[in-house]
Amino acid sequence: MTANPYRGEATLFVAGTPRLLRPTFAALVAAEDELGPLFALVERAGAGQLRLAEMAALFWHCLADRSAVDRDAVGSAVLALGLAEASKPLRMLLGQILQGSTDEAA
């Protein structure tokens, strides 16, 4: 699967394999249940206060297919990428949270 940036999708490499991050309503609700209000999450990210665990949790909930990846692998992927590289898919997801979809077919 290829990420569709018009839907706020991004790609995260986990153990060398590209994994699709798709911020669906269900995924974002699950992330919010765990992490608290998404707007507060966005504010923390903007202030440089987002924790590594929060980033990994958001990625985990937004994985389009979690069947072949465990949560620890997502955390390890974030750590392996480093914060600068992991912030690229994070920006896509946060943009989707703030702006919504720009794809009329969504």
C-alpha positions, 0 to 999 in steps of 0.5 A: 500500500502506498500512503495517500497524503491527501488523506493524511496517510504516512509511511513508517518503516518498521524493521525495514518494512514500510507500514502504512499509517492511516488516521481513520476515525476509529484509529484516532478515537483509540489513540485519544482513549489512550493518550487523552484529547488529540488537540492537547496532543497536537499542542504538546507536539507543537511545543516540543513536549510530545513524549516518545511513548505518545508518538509510538502510541499514535503510530500504533493506533494508526497502523493500517495493518497491525497483524504482523507488527507488535507495539514494541516493534513500532517503538523500536522503529521510532527509536531507530529512526530518531526524532527528526526522521520520525517527525515526518510521518508524525507531521502528516498524522497531526496535519490530518487531525487538525485539518481533516481530509482534503480528498473529497472521496474520503 
